[in-house]
């Protein structure tokens, strides 16, 4: 497709030059970058923007294994100014090692960033305790990365949404897409419970619903949905570094002092069971609380005051799919496989370029193409053990 026309009116009816299905950070960022270029863009969201994984994650922005890593690192420090609204981004990240094997893992991960021109420092126990006074005294050490960081997911979602609207983009919430209209190898519109919306191009960034919607176009996008959960504690005195990972947990200390953390095991869901309002899984919450105590034993006295669950999609190899399809040729598929939040400034820009010029000029997206799954076994979920658990009979607590 030739360069996207500026503020072009759709061929008929209500719509936009570009329709984005999905109001998470990936879809909102892509729409914002398109609107920055003067493109008429409309985001359709079946619920509330950021209601699933985008607003329900640890807020990390540190992904050195991604081809979008350099752009992620370049953009995050500028996002508050660029968007015009606060994301509460804070630079750097501490990754605690509770044992020697975990330290080796931390160093291997840091080496990948070093190869790309970034740096880190190894922290001994004494320095670690000075920076993170809540940490377990038995921790063998940590690394402090001079890259990455963390932001507030809820603030960031709102910042994207407001910035998009400031630039003329539109968002329609509580609008569920039921079908995608094809004509002569192109998408020309979508059917929703609020009517038809025409478009010249489509961005499919619908999280766990991406596979079902792609199938409406005859495209197989292999993803498995899972529910992830978070807990938040009472506020504590602020540590010098709020972004601290360890013990299989991800999260941060908020600016108010709360500890907000999550981390597996996640609950695999059947493809048709994607209700975001499902009750929070009490056994998982107990596991999170126990491991948070193991990471921060000096916070054992604080209470968990809030918890919530969100749904994420996972690809077979755990890497995102960012691809401009050949058929239909005016569709970009974006599914981020649980790393969408941190990469959103860069992935949104990449998606906008895929829409407007057919390729990304700042990162090689070849390894994120859909074609890598061409020979995937039909029963890949079963082979990976990613199957929905049997219904539980035990009582569970509702999300707060």
Secondary structure, 3 states (H helix, E strand, C coil): CCCCCCCCCCCCCCEEEEEEECCCHHHHHHHHHHHHCCCCEEEECCCCCCCCHHHCCCCECCCCCCCCHHHHHHHHCCHHHHHCCCCCCEEEEEEEECCHHHHHHHHHHHHHHHCCCCCEEEECHHHHHHHCCCCCCCCCEEEEEEEEEECCHHHHHHHHHHHHHHCCCEEECCCCEEEEEEECCEEEEEEECCEEEEEEEEEECCHHHHHHHHHCCCCCCCCEEEEEEEEEECCCCCCCCCCEEECCEEEEECCCCCEEEECCCCEECCCCCCCCCCCCCHHHHHHHHHHHHHHCHHHCCCCEEEEEEEEEEECCCCCCEEEECCCCCCEEEEECCCCHHHHHHHHHHHHHHHHHHCCCCCCCCHHHCHHHHCCCCCCHHHHHCCCCCCCCCCCCCCCC
